[in-house]
Structures are given as C-alpha cells and as structure tokens.
Amino acid sequence: MQNIHNGVMARRAFLAGSAAAGVLLLPGCQSMGGFSMVEAIRRLLTLSSQAAFALLTAPGGFWDSEVARFEAPELFGNSGTGLLRNLLTSTVFKQNLQQQLNIVAEKGAARAAPVVYQTVRKISVPDAIGLVRGGPTAATSYLRTEMGPALINAMIPGLTDALRVSSDPVIGQAVRALGGIDLGLMAQSVANRADNSIWYQIGHEETAIRAHPETTKDPLLIGVFKVL
C-alpha cells in the first residue's frame, strides 16, 4: 500500500510540474486547464505566514528568531527623563528591556495573524507569473505593499494592553521613566518594530518554501517551484 501511495503522490507532483511548465511557457497566462498560478501564490503566502506566526506567537518567538528579533524602539532611547537615560547606560538593563519588548510583541503578532490570513484569501494577484518568477521574497513583498500599515493598526490595541498589564519590573521601570508618554504611543513604537520583524519572518519562510517546495507536500507548489 505504501508503494501505491508513493506512486500516486509522485504522479501528482509530475502532473503538477508538467502543467506548471506549460503555463510558464506562456507569459502573462495566469492559469491553464484548472492549474492556477494565482492559487499557487495564495498557497505560498498562506503557508509562509502560518509558519511565521506559529513561531512568533509561541513563547520567546521574536527573541529566539535571528530574523525577527528587534532592538528597543528609538522612543525608549531618545525620550523620557534623565532617569531612563541613566538606566539605559546599563548593558544588562538594555538587554533585558529589549527581550521583554520582544516578548510583548507576541501579543501583537497574535492580533496581526488573522488580518494577514484574511487578506491572503481575498487578495487580488494581477501578475502571478511575475511573482512566481520573482525573487525569494517576491510574494511577501507584494503582500506587504498591499496591506500597508494594516498590521501596525491591528497590533496597537493588543500591545497597549500588554504594556499596561505587564508585571515585568524592567518594563515597569522604563514606562515610569518615560514619564507622561501615552501607552498608545509606546505601543505604536513597538508595533513599528514588530511589523518589520513579522514581514522579515514571513519572507524567510517564503524563501525556504521556494528552495524546498517538497517540504510542503503540496503538489501545486512542488510543481510550480520545482520547475523553476
């Protein structure tokens, strides 16, 4: 039975690859015989974003990712009282603050994920062939352009709440030392950093899928990107 199953999967991948080859020979053609290049881009973005958010919403997701980890926003370094500037002269305090803000960003990512998924399901892709043939993060870059500041706007409420209820003493010290700055402004500064990090992580996942589409076990993606 296993041999039969493997044979079926191999045949599906072969047929998908053959169809992809046919499509790629026709510049500007978005589909052929039910084989949709637009659907390939949507599946690519769906799997890339799902992998990214699975990582970033897990405990320590941003901090543990070499791609997504971000430095403390400029607001925490260029604003506030002399007390904050004094605190930031401590390497340990700066690193702890950076880590805790990366942890807070997980709450923002949880708010951003459904916004991305919904957009991918409905997104118009006028040049799917161009995105298939594009660079390793072409689809991610297109999606980011289409969404604009949507992720930042989605994250700010969750980040504001996370900063407000945080019991971490380092964040508490930083917030008090900023003195009088609205939590919403602080949340926006973290959201701006987290926004970049999320797109970097999605792009990283897209690159991996393009390089090794067989890991998705999706005949459509295997067919399209193995041809290229």
Secondary structure, DSSP 8 states (H G I E B T S, - for coil): -HHHHHHHHHHHHHHHHHHHHHHHTSTT--EETTEEHHHHHHHHHHHHHHHHHHHHTSTTHHHH-TTT-----THHHHSS-HHHHHHTT-HHHHHHHHHHHHHHHHHHHHHHHHHHHHHHHH---TTHHHHHHS-TTHHHHHHHHHHTTHHHHHHHHHHHHHHHH---HHHHHHHHHH-S--HHHHHHHHHHHHHHHHHHHHHHHHHHHHH-GGGGT-HHHHHHHHH-
